[in-house]
């Protein structure tokens, strides 16, 4: 039997994967679409902050997959959605790590992407009524 | 270029990750705050404990 949240979400209609895709492309956008303003703002600030700090620390943006570690790094970076694409286009981040903080920055960027994926899946769960 | 100390990097990482974990892994605001704080303490605490362990092993 469907609970009231499920019924409410089904009644909303529309494309059920929209919060998931929007949340992936722009951090927090999935929650904003669902009118979860506070959660969206906090998620957006956290993920954008982490990504920006990673870039500011001269972190590396993975461009290709030459070995298994590069592949994992690229997968994490792609989780940032448009942030990754814009940063690559603008030439932000380092090609090679030359300073100690650059190594931390690279991890910050990868983890920001992974956190963004978690956030987008959370928005999808809210949309489908799996989470209140 | 931003060049934080190791400890500041740990604090920033723990803060951002804990906020996301708290919001996404719990349902009510009260539980979100509690879980976020719990994650933050675990992140920072484990970093401090591991740092001391490595320091003692390296001596």
N, CA and C atoms of all chains as a GROMACS GRO file, in nm:
protein
  573
    1UNK      N    1   0.085  -0.120   0.000
    1UNK     CA    2   0.000   0.000   0.000
    1UNK      C    3   0.088   0.125   0.000
    2UNK      N    4   0.056   0.218  -0.087
    2UNK     CA    5   0.139   0.339  -0.098
    2UNK      C    6   0.116   0.431   0.022
    3UNK      N    7   0.225   0.488   0.073
    3UNK     CA    8   0.209   0.582   0.184
    3UNK      C    9   0.173   0.721   0.130
    4UNK      N   10   0.136   0.814   0.217
    4UNK     CA   11   0.092   0.947   0.170
    4UNK      C   12   0.198   1.021   0.089
    5UNK      N   13   0.327   1.001   0.126
    5UNK     CA   14   0.435   1.069   0.053
    5UNK      C   15   0.442   1.018  -0.091
    6UNK      N   16   0.427   0.883  -0.105
    6UNK     CA   17   0.428   0.824  -0.240
    6UNK      C   18   0.316   0.883  -0.325
    7UNK      N   19   0.197   0.890  -0.263
    7UNK     CA   20   0.082   0.942  -0.337
    7UNK      C   21   0.105   1.086  -0.379
    8UNK      N   22   0.166   1.163  -0.286
    8UNK     CA   23   0.192   1.304  -0.315
    8UNK      C   24   0.289   1.316  -0.432
    9UNK      N   25   0.396   1.232  -0.428
    9UNK     CA   26   0.496   1.239  -0.534
    9UNK      C   27   0.441   1.195  -0.669
   10UNK      N   28   0.356   1.087  -0.664
   10UNK     CA   29   0.296   1.040  -0.788
   10UNK      C   30   0.204   1.146  -0.846
   11UNK      N   31   0.138   1.219  -0.755
   11UNK     CA   32   0.046   1.323  -0.799
   11UNK      C   33   0.121   1.440  -0.864
   12UNK      N   34   0.247   1.460  -0.822
   12UNK     CA   35   0.324   1.570  -0.879
   12UNK      C   36   0.349   1.549  -1.028
   13UNK      N   37   0.359   1.423  -1.071
   13UNK     CA   38   0.381   1.392  -1.211
   13UNK      C   39   0.518   1.437  -1.258
   14UNK      N   40   0.536   1.444  -1.391
   14UNK     CA   41   0.663   1.489  -1.445
   14UNK      C   42   0.764   1.377  -1.453
   15UNK      N   43   0.882   1.415  -1.497
   15UNK     CA   44   0.990   1.319  -1.517
   15UNK      C   45   1.053   1.284  -1.383
   16UNK      N   46   1.044   1.157  -1.346
   16UNK     CA   47   1.085   1.116  -1.211
   16UNK      C   48   1.236   1.127  -1.189
   17UNK      N   49   1.314   1.122  -1.297
   17UNK     CA   50   1.460   1.128  -1.283
   17UNK      C   51   1.515   1.271  -1.291
   18UNK      N   52   1.426   1.369  -1.305
   18UNK     CA   53   1.473   1.508  -1.318
   18UNK      C   54   1.556   1.555  -1.197
   19UNK      N   55   1.511   1.532  -1.072
   19UNK     CA   56   1.595   1.573  -0.957
   19UNK      C   57   1.731   1.504  -0.956
   20UNK      N   58   1.734   1.377  -0.998
   20UNK     CA   59   1.861   1.303  -1.002
   20UNK      C   60   1.958   1.367  -1.100
   21UNK      N   61   1.909   1.394  -1.220
   21UNK     CA   62   1.995   1.452  -1.324
   21UNK      C   63   2.034   1.596  -1.290
   22UNK      N   64   1.935   1.674  -1.243
   22UNK     CA   65   1.965   1.814  -1.206
   22UNK      C   66   2.063   1.818  -1.090
   23UNK      N   67   2.044   1.728  -0.994
   23UNK     CA   68   2.133   1.724  -0.878
   23UNK      C   69   2.275   1.685  -0.916
   24UNK      N   70   2.286   1.599  -1.017
   24UNK     CA   71   2.420   1.561  -1.063
   24UNK      C   72   2.486   1.678  -1.137
   25UNK      N   73   2.410   1.742  -1.225
   25UNK     CA   74   2.468   1.850  -1.305
   25UNK      C   75   2.505   1.972  -1.220
   26UNK      N   76   2.417   2.009  -1.129
   26UNK     CA   77   2.441   2.127  -1.043
   26UNK      C   78   2.419   2.085  -0.897
   27UNK      N   79   2.522   2.088  -0.814
   27UNK     CA   80   2.508   2.045  -0.675
   27UNK      C   81   2.392   2.115  -0.602
   28UNK      N   82   2.303   2.037  -0.545
   28UNK     CA   83   2.190   2.091  -0.468
   28UNK      C   84   2.066   2.119  -0.551
   29UNK      N   85   2.078   2.118  -0.684
   29UNK     CA   86   1.965   2.154  -0.769
   29UNK      C   87   1.850   2.054  -0.757
   30UNK      N   88   1.880   1.928  -0.734
   30UNK     CA   89   1.776   1.827  -0.718
   30UNK      C   90   1.688   1.858  -0.598
   31UNK      N   91   1.749   1.901  -0.490
   31UNK     CA   92   1.672   1.936  -0.370
   31UNK      C   93   1.595   2.066  -0.390
   32UNK      N   94   1.656   2.160  -0.463
   32UNK     CA   95   1.585   2.286  -0.490
   32UNK      C   96   1.458   2.259  -0.572
   33UNK      N   97   1.467   2.166  -0.669
   33UNK     CA   98   1.350   2.132  -0.750
   33UNK      C   99   1.237   2.076  -0.663
   34UNK      N  100   1.276   2.008  -0.555
   34UNK     CA  101   1.176   1.948  -0.465
   34UNK      C  102   1.138   2.044  -0.351
   35UNK      N  103   1.183   2.167  -0.363
   35UNK     CA  104   1.154   2.273  -0.265
   35UNK      C  105   1.212   2.243  -0.127
   36UNK      N  106   1.320   2.169  -0.124
   36UNK     CA  107   1.393   2.147   0.001
   36UNK      C  108   1.505   2.250   0.004
   37UNK      N  109   1.470   2.374   0.030
   37UNK     CA  110   1.563   2.485   0.016
   37UNK      C  111   1.681   2.476   0.111
   38UNK      N  112   1.653   2.447   0.238
   38UNK     CA  113   1.760   2.442   0.338
   38UNK      C  114   1.861   2.332   0.309
   39UNK      N  115   1.808   2.211   0.284
   39UNK     CA  116   1.896   2.098   0.253
   39UNK      C  117   1.976   2.125   0.126
   40UNK      N  118   1.907   2.177   0.025
   40UNK     CA  119   1.975   2.207  -0.102
   40UNK      C  120   2.087   2.308  -0.084
   41UNK      N  121   2.060   2.413  -0.005
   41UNK     CA  122   2.162   2.517   0.015
   41UNK      C  123   2.284   2.460   0.088
   42UNK      N  124   2.259   2.378   0.190
   42UNK     CA  125   2.372   2.320   0.264
   42UNK      C  126   2.453   2.224   0.177
   43UNK      N  127   2.382   2.140   0.100
   43UNK     CA  128   2.452   2.046   0.012
   43UNK      C  129   2.531   2.121  -0.094
   44UNK      N  130   2.468   2.221  -0.151
   44UNK     CA  131   2.534   2.300  -0.255
   44UNK      C  132   2.659   2.369  -0.200
   45UNK      N  133   2.646   2.431  -0.082
   45UNK     CA  134   2.760   2.502  -0.022
   45UNK      C  135   2.873   2.404   0.009
   46UNK      N  136   2.838   2.286   0.060
   46UNK     CA  137   2.941   2.189   0.097
   46UNK      C  138   3.015   2.137  -0.026
   47UNK      N  139   2.940   2.099  -0.128
   47UNK     CA  140   3.003   2.039  -0.247
   47UNK      C  141   3.080   2.145  -0.327
   48UNK      N  142   3.017   2.262  -0.344
   48UNK     CA  143   3.088   2.369  -0.416
   48UNK      C  144   3.212   2.413  -0.339
   49UNK      N  145   3.198   2.421  -0.206
   49UNK     CA  146   3.312   2.461  -0.122
   49UNK      C  147   3.426   2.362  -0.134
   50UNK      N  148   3.392   2.235  -0.129
   50UNK     CA  149   3.496   2.132  -0.137
   50UNK      C  150   3.566   2.136  -0.273
   51UNK      N  151   3.486   2.150  -0.377
   51UNK     CA  152   3.543   2.154  -0.513
   51UNK      C  153   3.631   2.278  -0.529
   52UNK      N  154   3.581   2.394  -0.484
   52UNK     CA  155   3.656   2.520  -0.500
   52UNK      C  156   3.787   2.514  -0.421
   53UNK      N  157   3.783   2.458  -0.302
   53UNK     CA  158   3.906   2.447  -0.222
   53UNK      C  159   4.005   2.353  -0.292
   54UNK      N  160   3.952   2.245  -0.350
   54UNK     CA  161   4.038   2.153  -0.424
   54UNK      C  162   4.108   2.222  -0.540
   55UNK      N  163   4.033   2.304  -0.613
   55UNK     CA  164   4.092   2.379  -0.725
   55UNK      C  165   4.194   2.481  -0.672
   56UNK      N  166   4.157   2.549  -0.563
   56UNK     CA  167   4.246   2.651  -0.506
   56UNK      C  168   4.376   2.590  -0.453
   57UNK      N  169   4.370   2.463  -0.415
   57UNK     CA  170   4.490   2.394  -0.367
   57UNK      C  171   4.572   2.335  -0.482
   58UNK      N  172   4.540   2.374  -0.604
   58UNK     CA  173   4.609   2.325  -0.724
   58UNK      C  174   4.592   2.174  -0.742
   59UNK      N  175   4.469   2.128  -0.713
   59UNK     CA  176   4.439   1.986  -0.734
   59UNK      C  177   4.432   1.954  -0.882
   60UNK      N  178   4.451   1.827  -0.913
   60UNK     CA  179   4.451   1.784  -1.053
   60UNK      C  180   4.312   1.740  -1.096
   61UNK      N  181   4.270   1.780  -1.214
   61UNK     CA  182   4.146   1.730  -1.274
   61UNK      C  183   4.184   1.617  -1.368
   62UNK      N  184   4.132   1.499  -1.343
   62UNK     CA  185   4.166   1.384  -1.429
   62UNK      C  186   4.108   1.404  -1.568
   63UNK      N  187   4.191   1.388  -1.670
   63UNK     CA  188   4.147   1.410  -1.808
   63UNK      C  189   4.133   1.278  -1.884
   64UNK      N  190   4.215   1.181  -1.851
   64UNK     CA  191   4.210   1.054  -1.921
   64UNK      C  192   4.231   0.939  -1.825
   65UNK      N  193   4.208   0.818  -1.874
   65UNK     CA  194   4.222   0.701  -1.789
   65UNK      C  195   4.335   0.613  -1.842
   66UNK      N  196   4.455   0.631  -1.786
   66UNK     CA  197   4.570   0.554  -1.832
   66UNK      C  198   4.589   0.427  -1.751
   67UNK      N  199   4.549   0.431  -1.624
   67UNK     CA  200   4.554   0.309  -1.542
   67UNK      C  201   4.432   0.307  -1.451
   68UNK      N  202   4.423   0.204  -1.369
   68UNK     CA  203   4.302   0.183  -1.289
   68UNK      C  204   4.278   0.298  -1.191
   69UNK      N  205   4.384   0.354  -1.134
   69UNK     CA  206   4.368   0.464  -1.040
   69UNK      C  207   4.318   0.590  -1.110
   70UNK      N  208   4.369   0.614  -1.231
   70UNK     CA  209   4.321   0.728  -1.310
   70UNK      C  210   4.173   0.711  -1.344
   71UNK      N  211   4.135   0.586  -1.373
   71UNK     CA  212   3.995   0.558  -1.406
   71UNK      C  213   3.904   0.591  -1.288
   72UNK      N  214   3.947   0.549  -1.169
   72UNK     CA  215   3.867   0.577  -1.049
   72UNK      C  216   3.862   0.727  -1.021
   73UNK      N  217   3.976   0.794  -1.040
   73UNK     CA  218   3.980   0.939  -1.020
   73UNK      C  219   3.888   1.011  -1.118
   74UNK      N  220   3.891   0.966  -1.243
   74UNK     CA  221   3.806   1.027  -1.347
   74UNK      C  222   3.659   1.006  -1.313
   75UNK      N  223   3.626   0.884  -1.266
   75UNK     CA  224   3.486   0.855  -1.229
   75UNK      C  225   3.442   0.949  -1.116
   76UNK      N  226   3.528   0.969  -1.018
   76UNK     CA  227   3.496   1.060  -0.908
   76UNK      C  228   3.479   1.203  -0.957
   77UNK      N  229   3.571   1.248  -1.043
   77UNK     CA  230   3.564   1.384  -1.096
   77UNK      C  231   3.435   1.407  -1.176
   78UNK      N  232   3.395   1.305  -1.254
   78UNK     CA  233   3.275   1.319  -1.336
   78UNK      C  234   3.150   1.337  -1.251
   79UNK      N  235   3.156   1.292  -1.127
   79UNK     CA  236   3.043   1.312  -1.034
   79UNK      C  237   3.012   1.458  -1.010
   80UNK      N  238   3.107   1.547  -1.040
   80UNK     CA  239   3.084   1.690  -1.020
   80UNK      C  240   2.995   1.752  -1.127
   81UNK      N  241   2.962   1.676  -1.230
   81UNK     CA  242   2.870   1.725  -1.332
   81UNK      C  243   2.925   1.845  -1.408
   82UNK      N  244   2.846   1.951  -1.415
   82UNK     CA  245   2.886   2.069  -1.493
   82UNK      C  246   3.011   2.136  -1.436
   83UNK      N  247   3.032   2.123  -1.305
   83UNK     CA  248   3.151   2.184  -1.244
   83UNK      C  249   3.277   2.130  -1.310
   84UNK      N  250   3.278   2.000  -1.334
   84UNK     CA  251   3.393   1.936  -1.396
   84UNK      C  252   3.412   1.986  -1.540
   85UNK      N  253   3.302   1.990  -1.614
   85UNK     CA  254   3.309   2.032  -1.755
   85UNK      C  255   3.355   2.177  -1.766
   86UNK      N  256   3.296   2.264  -1.682
   86UNK     CA  257   3.334   2.406  -1.685
   86UNK      C  258   3.480   2.423  -1.645
   87UNK      N  259   3.523   2.350  -1.542
   87UNK     CA  260   3.661   2.363  -1.496
   87UNK      C  261   3.760   2.316  -1.600
   88UNK      N  262   3.726   2.207  -1.668
   88UNK     CA  263   3.814   2.157  -1.776
   88UNK      C  264   3.821   2.259  -1.888
   89UNK      N  265   3.704   2.315  -1.924
   89UNK     CA  266   3.699   2.413  -2.033
   89UNK      C  267   3.778   2.539  -1.997
   90UNK      N  268   3.771   2.578  -1.870
   90UNK     CA  269   3.839   2.701  -1.826
   90UNK      C  270   3.987   2.678  -1.797
   91UNK      N  271   4.026   2.552  -1.795
   91UNK     CA  272   4.167   2.521  -1.769
   91UNK      C  273   4.207   2.534  -1.623
   92UNK      N  274   4.108   2.522  -1.532
   92UNK     CA  275   4.139   2.529  -1.389
   92UNK      C  276   4.203   2.398  -1.344
   93UNK      N  277   4.264   2.404  -1.226
   93UNK     CA  278   4.328   2.285  -1.172
   93UNK      C  279   4.463   2.264  -1.237
   94UNK      N  280   4.538   2.170  -1.183
   94UNK     CA  281   4.674   2.145  -1.233
   94UNK      C  282   4.675   2.022  -1.324
   95UNK      N  283   4.766   2.024  -1.422
   95UNK     CA  284   4.784   1.906  -1.507
   95UNK      C  285   4.870   1.802  -1.435
   96UNK      N  286   4.972   1.854  -1.366
   96UNK     CA  287   5.061   1.768  -1.287
   96UNK      C  288   5.068   1.824  -1.145
   97UNK      N  289   5.078   1.735  -1.048
   97UNK     CA  290   5.086   1.781  -0.909
   97UNK      C  291   5.230   1.820  -0.880
   98UNK      N  292   5.247   1.948  -0.844
   98UNK     CA  293   5.384   1.997  -0.819
   98UNK      C  294   5.403   2.041  -0.674
   99UNK      N  295   5.295   2.059  -0.601
   99UNK     CA  296   5.306   2.099  -0.460
   99UNK      C  297   5.233   1.998  -0.373
  100UNK      N  298   5.270   1.994  -0.244
  100UNK     CA  299   5.211   1.895  -0.152
  100UNK      C  300   5.060   1.913  -0.143
  101UNK      N  301   5.016   2.038  -0.135
  101UNK     CA  302   4.872   2.060  -0.120
  101UNK      C  303   4.794   2.018  -0.244
  102UNK      N  304   4.863   2.010  -0.358
  102UNK     CA  305   4.798   1.966  -0.480
  102UNK      C  306   4.742   1.825  -0.468
  103UNK      N  307   4.812   1.741  -0.393
  103UNK     CA  308   4.766   1.604  -0.371
  103UNK      C  309   4.636   1.603  -0.291
  104UNK      N  310   4.632   1.687  -0.186
  104UNK     CA  311   4.508   1.699  -0.108
  104UNK      C  312   4.397   1.757  -0.194
  105UNK      N  313   4.432   1.857  -0.274
  105UNK     CA  314   4.333   1.921  -0.361
  105UNK      C  315   4.269   1.822  -0.457
  106UNK      N  316   4.352   1.733  -0.512
  106UNK     CA  317   4.300   1.630  -0.603
  106UNK      C  318   4.196   1.543  -0.532
  107UNK      N  319   4.226   1.505  -0.407
  107UNK     CA  320   4.130   1.422  -0.329
  107UNK      C  321   4.003   1.501  -0.299
  108UNK      N  322   4.019   1.629  -0.269
  108UNK     CA  323   3.901   1.712  -0.241
  108UNK      C  324   3.808   1.714  -0.363
  109UNK      N  325   3.866   1.728  -0.482
  109UNK     CA  326   3.785   1.734  -0.604
  109UNK      C  327   3.713   1.601  -0.628
  110UNK      N  328   3.786   1.490  -0.612
  110UNK     CA  329   3.726   1.358  -0.633
  110UNK      C  330   3.614   1.334  -0.531
  111UNK      N  331   3.641   1.367  -0.404
  111UNK     CA  332   3.539   1.342  -0.300
  111UNK      C  333   3.419   1.434  -0.319
  112UNK      N  334   3.441   1.558  -0.366
  112UNK     CA  335   3.328   1.647  -0.394
  112UNK      C  336   3.237   1.581  -0.498
  113UNK      N  337   3.295   1.518  -0.599
  113UNK     CA  338   3.216   1.448  -0.700
  113UNK      C  339   3.137   1.332  -0.642
  114UNK      N  340   3.201   1.255  -0.555
  114UNK     CA  341   3.133   1.140  -0.495
  114UNK      C  342   3.019   1.188  -0.403
  115UNK      N  343   3.045   1.295  -0.327
  115UNK     CA  344   2.940   1.349  -0.240
  115UNK      C  345   2.824   1.403  -0.324
  116UNK      N  346   2.855   1.458  -0.441
  116UNK     CA  347   2.750   1.509  -0.529
  116UNK      C  348   2.661   1.395  -0.580
  117UNK      N  349   2.722   1.281  -0.608
  117UNK     CA  350   2.643   1.165  -0.652
  117UNK      C  351   2.550   1.120  -0.539
  118UNK      N  352   2.603   1.113  -0.416
  118UNK     CA  353   2.519   1.076  -0.301
  118UNK      C  354   2.402   1.174  -0.287
  119UNK      N  355   2.433   1.302  -0.304
  119UNK     CA  356   2.332   1.407  -0.291
  119UNK      C  357   2.224   1.392  -0.400
  120UNK      N  358   2.266   1.364  -0.523
  120UNK     CA  359   2.171   1.348  -0.633
  120UNK      C  360   2.082   1.226  -0.611
  121UNK      N  361   2.140   1.117  -0.560
  121UNK     CA  362   2.060   0.996  -0.532
  121UNK      C  363   1.961   1.025  -0.419
  122UNK      N  364   2.002   1.106  -0.322
  122UNK     CA  365   1.912   1.144  -0.214
  122UNK      C  366   1.793   1.223  -0.269
  123UNK      N  367   1.819   1.313  -0.364
  123UNK     CA  368   1.711   1.390  -0.427
  123UNK      C  369   1.615   1.294  -0.500
  124UNK      N  370   1.671   1.194  -0.566
  124UNK     CA  371   1.587   1.096  -0.636
  124UNK      C  372   1.501   1.018  -0.536
  125UNK      N  373   1.560   0.981  -0.424
  125UNK     CA  374   1.485   0.908  -0.321
  125UNK      C  375   1.372   0.994  -0.263
  126UNK      N  376   1.398   1.123  -0.249
  126UNK     CA  377   1.292   1.213  -0.202
  126UNK      C  378   1.180   1.221  -0.306
  127UNK      N  379   1.220   1.226  -0.432
  127UNK     CA  380   1.121   1.238  -0.541
  127UNK      C  381   1.031   1.115  -0.551
  128UNK      N  382   1.092   0.996  -0.532
  128UNK     CA  383   1.012   0.873  -0.544
  128UNK      C  384   0.939   0.839  -0.415
  129UNK      N  385   0.965   0.911  -0.308
  129UNK     CA  386   0.898   0.884  -0.181
  129UNK      C  387   0.966   0.780  -0.097
  130UNK      N  388   1.084   0.735  -0.139
  130UNK     CA  389   1.158   0.636  -0.061
  130UNK      C  390   1.210   0.699   0.068
  131UNK      N  391   1.226   0.831   0.064
  131UNK     CA  392   1.273   0.904   0.182
  131UNK      C  393   1.181   1.024   0.204
  132UNK      N  394   1.156   1.053   0.332
  132UNK     CA  395   1.066   1.167   0.362
  132UNK      C  396   1.141   1.299   0.359
  133UNK      N  397   4.713   3.092  -0.443
  133UNK     CA  398   4.696   2.949  -0.412
  133UNK      C  399   4.668   2.930  -0.264
  134UNK      N  400   4.576   2.842  -0.234
  134UNK     CA  401   4.538   2.815  -0.096
  134UNK      C  402   4.626   2.701  -0.042
  135UNK      N  403   4.700   2.729   0.066
  135UNK     CA  404   4.789   2.628   0.121
  135UNK      C  405   4.758   2.606   0.269
  136UNK      N  406   4.655   2.528   0.300
  136UNK     CA  407   4.619   2.507   0.440
  136UNK      C  408   4.716   2.410   0.507
  137UNK      N  409   4.719   2.414   0.640
  137UNK     CA  410   4.798   2.314   0.713
  137UNK      C  411   4.727   2.179   0.699
  138UNK      N  412   4.796   2.073   0.735
  138UNK     CA  413   4.737   1.940   0.726
  138UNK      C  414   4.610   1.932   0.810
  139UNK      N  415   4.619   1.990   0.931
  139UNK     CA  416   4.505   1.980   1.022
  139UNK      C  417   4.385   2.060   0.971
  140UNK      N  418   4.411   2.178   0.915
  140UNK     CA  419   4.300   2.257   0.859
  140UNK      C  420   4.236   2.183   0.742
  141UNK      N  421   4.319   2.115   0.662
  141UNK     CA  422   4.264   2.036   0.550
  141UNK      C  423   4.174   1.925   0.604
  142UNK      N  424   4.216   1.861   0.714
  142UNK     CA  425   4.133   1.756   0.775
  142UNK      C  426   4.001   1.815   0.824
  143UNK      N  427   4.008   1.932   0.890
  143UNK     CA  428   3.886   1.993   0.943
  143UNK      C  429   3.789   2.030   0.831
  144UNK      N  430   3.840   2.086   0.723
  144UNK     CA  431   3.754   2.125   0.610
  144UNK      C  432   3.691   2.003   0.546
  145UNK      N  433   3.773   1.900   0.523
  145UNK     CA  434   3.723   1.776   0.463
  145UNK      C  435   3.612   1.717   0.550
  146UNK      N  436   3.639   1.709   0.681
  146UNK     CA  437   3.543   1.650   0.775
  146UNK      C  438   3.414   1.732   0.778
  147UNK      N  439   3.426   1.863   0.775
  147UNK     CA  440   3.308   1.950   0.781
  147UNK      C  441   3.217   1.927   0.660
  148UNK      N  442   3.275   1.935   0.541
  148UNK     CA  443   3.194   1.923   0.420
  148UNK      C  444   3.134   1.782   0.406
  149UNK      N  445   3.216   1.681   0.431
  149UNK     CA  446   3.166   1.544   0.417
  149UNK      C  447   3.057   1.515   0.522
  150UNK      N  448   3.075   1.568   0.643
  150UNK     CA  449   2.977   1.541   0.749
  150UNK      C  450   2.842   1.607   0.719
  151UNK      N  451   2.846   1.727   0.663
  151UNK     CA  452   2.720   1.796   0.627
  151UNK      C  453   2.642   1.709   0.526
  152UNK      N  454   2.712   1.661   0.423
  152UNK     CA  455   2.645   1.582   0.320
  152UNK      C  456   2.596   1.448   0.378
  153UNK      N  457   2.679   1.382   0.456
  153UNK     CA  458   2.638   1.255   0.518
  153UNK      C  459   2.516   1.275   0.608
  154UNK      N  460   2.520   1.381   0.689
  154UNK     CA  461   2.409   1.406   0.782
  154UNK      C  462   2.278   1.426   0.708
  155UNK      N  463   2.281   1.508   0.603
  155UNK     CA  464   2.157   1.539   0.530
  155UNK      C  465   2.105   1.418   0.452
  156UNK      N  466   2.196   1.343   0.392
  156UNK     CA  467   2.151   1.235   0.302
  156UNK      C  468   2.122   1.103   0.374
  157UNK      N  469   2.180   1.083   0.491
  157UNK     CA  470   2.165   0.952   0.555
  157UNK      C  471   2.060   0.947   0.666
  158UNK      N  472   2.001   1.061   0.701
  158UNK     CA  473   1.897   1.064   0.804
  158UNK      C  474   1.775   1.140   0.754
  159UNK      N  475   1.660   1.120   0.822
  159UNK     CA  476   1.536   1.176   0.769
  159UNK      C  477   1.489   1.303   0.838
  160UNK      N  478   1.510   1.314   0.969
  160UNK     CA  479   1.460   1.434   1.038
  160UNK      C  480   1.576   1.530   1.067
  161UNK      N  481   1.547   1.661   1.073
  161UNK     CA  482   1.655   1.759   1.097
  161UNK      C  483   1.736   1.728   1.223
  162UNK      N  484   1.668   1.688   1.330
  162UNK     CA  485   1.739   1.659   1.456
  162UNK      C  486   1.839   1.544   1.438
  163UNK      N  487   1.792   1.438   1.370
  163UNK     CA  488   1.880   1.322   1.346
  163UNK      C  489   1.993   1.358   1.250
  164UNK      N  490   1.963   1.447   1.155
  164UNK     CA  491   2.067   1.490   1.059
  164UNK      C  492   2.180   1.560   1.132
  165UNK      N  493   2.144   1.651   1.223
  165UNK     CA  494   2.246   1.725   1.298
  165UNK      C  495   2.329   1.629   1.384
  166UNK      N  496   2.261   1.538   1.452
  166UNK     CA  497   2.331   1.444   1.539
  166UNK      C  498   2.425   1.354   1.459
  167UNK      N  499   2.377   1.304   1.346
  167UNK     CA  500   2.461   1.216   1.265
  167UNK      C  501   2.577   1.292   1.201
  168UNK      N  502   2.550   1.417   1.161
  168UNK     CA  503   2.656   1.501   1.104
  168UNK      C  504   2.766   1.525   1.206
  169UNK      N  505   2.727   1.557   1.330
  169UNK     CA  506   2.826   1.579   1.436
  169UNK      C  507   2.904   1.451   1.465
  170UNK      N  508   2.832   1.339   1.466
  170UNK     CA  509   2.895   1.208   1.491
  170UNK      C  510   3.001   1.180   1.384
  171UNK      N  511   2.966   1.204   1.257
  171UNK     CA  512   3.062   1.181   1.147
  171UNK      C  513   3.182   1.274   1.161
  172UNK      N  514   3.155   1.401   1.194
  172UNK     CA  515   3.263   1.498   1.207
  172UNK      C  516   3.363   1.455   1.315
  173UNK      N  517   3.309   1.415   1.430
  173UNK     CA  518   3.396   1.371   1.540
  173UNK      C  519   3.476   1.247   1.498
  174UNK      N  520   3.410   1.153   1.429
  174UNK     CA  521   3.481   1.032   1.385
  174UNK      C  522   3.592   1.065   1.285
  175UNK      N  523   3.562   1.154   1.189
  175UNK     CA  524   3.664   1.193   1.090
  175UNK      C  525   3.786   1.253   1.158
  176UNK      N  526   3.760   1.356   1.240
  176UNK     CA  527   3.871   1.428   1.303
  176UNK      C  528   3.941   1.339   1.406
  177UNK      N  529   3.860   1.268   1.486
  177UNK     CA  530   3.918   1.181   1.589
  177UNK      C  531   4.007   1.074   1.530
  178UNK      N  532   3.960   1.009   1.423
  178UNK     CA  533   4.040   0.902   1.363
  178UNK      C  534   4.168   0.959   1.301
  179UNK      N  535   4.159   1.081   1.245
  179UNK     CA  536   4.281   1.143   1.188
  179UNK      C  537   4.384   1.169   1.298
  180UNK      N  538   4.337   1.217   1.414
  180UNK     CA  539   4.429   1.245   1.524
  180UNK      C  540   4.491   1.116   1.578
  181UNK      N  541   4.407   1.014   1.597
  181UNK     CA  542   4.457   0.886   1.651
  181UNK      C  543   4.559   0.824   1.554
  182UNK      N  544   4.524   0.822   1.425
  182UNK     CA  545   4.617   0.764   1.326
  182UNK      C  546   4.747   0.844   1.317
  183UNK      N  547   4.737   0.976   1.331
  183UNK     CA  548   4.857   1.060   1.326
  183UNK      C  549   4.951   1.026   1.442
  184UNK      N  550   4.893   1.012   1.561
  184UNK     CA  551   4.976   0.976   1.676
  184UNK      C  552   5.038   0.838   1.660
  185UNK      N  553   4.959   0.744   1.606
  185UNK     CA  554   5.012   0.608   1.582
  185UNK      C  555   5.130   0.612   1.488
  186UNK      N  556   5.116   0.687   1.378
  186UNK     CA  557   5.226   0.696   1.280
  186UNK      C  558   5.348   0.764   1.342
  187UNK      N  559   5.322   0.866   1.425
  187UNK     CA  560   5.431   0.936   1.492
  187UNK      C  561   5.507   0.840   1.583
  188UNK      N  562   5.434   0.760   1.658
  188UNK     CA  563   5.499   0.666   1.752
  188UNK      C  564   5.572   0.554   1.678
  189UNK      N  565   5.513   0.507   1.568
  189UNK     CA  566   5.578   0.400   1.490
  189UNK      C  567   5.707   0.451   1.427
  190UNK      N  568   5.707   0.579   1.383
  190UNK     CA  569   5.822   0.635   1.312
  190UNK      C  570   5.939   0.667   1.407
  191UNK      N  571   5.913   0.670   1.538
  191UNK     CA  572   6.021   0.709   1.633
  191UNK      C  573   6.126   0.601   1.644
   0.00000   0.00000   0.00000
